[in-house]
Amino acid sequence: MATVARDESDYDSSCSSITVPSSTLSFGGSRRTSVSSSVADTTHSSSLSLKPHKAHHAAWEAVARLRCEAGRVGLDHFRIIRRVGSGDIGNVYLCQIRGRSVAEPCLYAMKVVDREALAARKKLQRAETEREILGVLDHPFLPTLYAQFEASHYSCLVMEFCSGGDLLTARQRQPSRRFSISSAKFYAAETLLALEYLHMMGIVYRDLKPENVLVREDGHIMLSDFDLSLKCDVVPKLIRRKPDPESNCNKNQTCSTTCALPIQPVLSCFSASAKRTKAITPTTIQDIDELVAEPINARSKSFVGTHEYLAPEVISGQGHGSAVDWWTFGVFLYELLYGITPFKGENNEKTLINILKQPLSLPRIGVSTTKEYEEMVKVQDLISRLLVKNPKRRIGGCKGSVEIKRHEFFKGVNWALIRSVRPPEVPSDLNKIRSRVGLTKLSKKERDAPYQIPLHFDYF
Ligand SMILES: Nc1ncnc2c1ncn2[C@@H]1O[C@H](COP(=O)(O)OP(=O)(O)OP(=O)(O)O)[C@@H](O)[C@H]1O
């Protein structure tokens, strides 16, 4: 599914709105461009300390060692093994550090972006947004940026490599090309945690779809592709419970914003003026009911996303915030379960009309046990609360991820320990992975040959 973007730069602060730029819709393009030399690593040497949850990983340590020994990290330090993917703004290559043991190599994904080509297509800002976002992420279900450097007019981002492909491919491998309810619950729960973290960091993701959810070697997910994301400020709020019979929440849930108490100052990972929020003491937390630290009031009018996944408020151009991610989360969950998206029309225009006008219909899922039937009822309830056309009435629209995590469908999910749960599928052992990525197809001569910077990166 092609992404669509009509806006090159939309840094928003919450509560402010922006106008739609005059640039037109743009779709994936491709080109061949030459590359000549490798220059400096631009990753801060202090970033090791900013990656506490990955600092002990072999891949992280190997890059840290390299930076220490060579004083920098550059393209010449990597052996490009093969291209593993390409998108609208760049190609992604599987690579490893030169001179390391071939028996136990640390594999990396290097995203190579041709800055000149992107500038000509007015998409440079997208690459810049992605680079900035990758630089601040530190979460088990989000990519770790190991290094970044420039080579001629190419920008290179060295990230964690995901050997398990993406969830679209995984879905297509399933019987009837759809996941079981329990598998869908697992992938949805991990994706929800990734979105929750992004929101807390002041990032509205905006492009959730199975293609962008990669599967790691251990079977857990990694959300990728941040060039369409929106960076904004977050104003944490304390929300007091106040039962609202008209709300879209469950009876045993509450959903009221009437007593929202903003905590000052503003939290943002990007704003130069941002300061850290005041420490919230346990006593304070006991005194109130809910802490919401999501950019629920962010407003952008950009037309970005993937047609089948676009939220109504994005299509209508009325301004959108973090609630778009809960709409796309609903479409995502629907696709995992049904193998199709809910509003797909004969063409993009009809799809957009369906999103705006067509009521949601939820076909029955074939179930064989009472427990499965109960699960189906719960997941359908969640989807119908996510795919509410009015973002203010959508679950998550007023209180963010906490509302969704509390839904009956996720009852029993151990959010803190989900990364230790065995995933529905674990990509096979290292040898199989290596043959899948083509590592074993290289001859010894090829593996050991000194790396030549190619005259051309293979754009298509
Ligand atoms: N860390 C990774 N590990 C393995 N494969 C990856 C990784 N990152 C990206 N890929 C592969 O490369 C492809 C292109 O990457 P990505 O989506 O980031 O590029 P893009 O140019 O931003 O694409 P888009 O057009 O969706 O914006 C992905 O679909 C995926 O298959």
The ligand as an SDF file (V2000), in Angstrom:
LIG
                    3D

 31 33  0  0  0  0  0  0  0  0999 V2000
   15.4260   -2.4250   10.4090 N   0  0  0  0  0  0  0  0  0  0  0  0
   15.0320   -3.1060    9.3330 C   0  0  0  0  0  0  0  0  0  0  0  0
   15.2770   -4.4310    9.2420 N   0  0  0  0  0  0  0  0  0  0  0  0
   14.8850   -5.1230    8.1530 C   0  0  0  0  0  0  0  0  0  0  0  0
   14.2350   -4.5810    7.1030 N   0  0  0  0  0  0  0  0  0  0  0  0
   13.9680   -3.2710    7.1370 C   0  0  0  0  0  0  0  0  0  0  0  0
   14.3510   -2.4610    8.2500 C   0  0  0  0  0  0  0  0  0  0  0  0
   13.9300   -1.1970    8.0190 N   0  0  0  0  0  0  0  0  0  0  0  0
   13.3210   -1.2210    6.8320 C   0  0  0  0  0  0  0  0  0  0  0  0
   13.3380   -2.4500    6.2870 N   0  0  0  0  0  0  0  0  0  0  0  0
   12.7660   -2.8550    4.9920 C   0  0  0  0  0  0  0  0  0  0  0  0
   12.9770   -1.8190    4.0550 O   0  0  0  0  0  0  0  0  0  0  0  0
   11.7300   -1.3670    3.5150 C   0  0  0  0  0  0  0  0  0  0  0  0
   11.8100    0.1360    3.2940 C   0  0  0  0  0  0  0  0  0  0  0  0
   12.0690    0.7870    4.5160 O   0  0  0  0  0  0  0  0  0  0  0  0
   11.2450    2.0660    4.9640 P   0  0  0  0  0  0  0  0  0  0  0  0
    9.7870    1.7450    4.9820 O   0  0  0  0  0  0  0  0  0  0  0  0
   11.8390    2.5830    6.2210 O   0  0  0  0  0  0  0  0  0  0  0  0
   11.5800    3.0290    3.7590 O   0  0  0  0  0  0  0  0  0  0  0  0
   10.8440    4.3540    3.3130 P   0  0  0  0  0  0  0  0  0  0  0  0
   11.5830    4.8710    2.1300 O   0  0  0  0  0  0  0  0  0  0  0  0
   10.7130    5.2750    4.4750 O   0  0  0  0  0  0  0  0  0  0  0  0
    9.4270    3.7980    2.9140 O   0  0  0  0  0  0  0  0  0  0  0  0
    8.0220    4.5040    2.8000 P   0  0  0  0  0  0  0  0  0  0  0  0
    7.7630    4.6320    1.3580 O   0  0  0  0  0  0  0  0  0  0  0  0
    7.0940    3.4770    3.4330 O   0  0  0  0  0  0  0  0  0  0  0  0
    8.0820    5.7800    3.5630 O   0  0  0  0  0  0  0  0  0  0  0  0
   10.6860   -1.7790    4.5290 C   0  0  0  0  0  0  0  0  0  0  0  0
    9.4640   -2.0410    3.9290 O   0  0  0  0  0  0  0  0  0  0  0  0
   11.2780   -3.0540    5.1150 C   0  0  0  0  0  0  0  0  0  0  0  0
   10.9120   -4.1530    4.3230 O   0  0  0  0  0  0  0  0  0  0  0  0
  1  2  1  0
  2  3  1  0
  2  7  2  0
  3  4  2  0
  4  5  1  0
  5  6  2  0
  6  7  1  0
  6 10  1  0
  7  8  1  0
  8  9  2  0
  9 10  1  0
 10 11  1  0
 11 12  1  0
 11 30  1  0
 12 13  1  0
 13 14  1  0
 13 28  1  0
 14 15  1  0
 15 16  1  0
 16 17  2  0
 16 18  1  0
 16 19  1  0
 19 20  1  0
 20 21  2  0
 20 22  1  0
 20 23  1  0
 23 24  1  0
 24 25  2  0
 24 26  1  0
 24 27  1  0
 28 29  1  0
 28 30  1  0
 30 31  1  0
M  END
$$$$
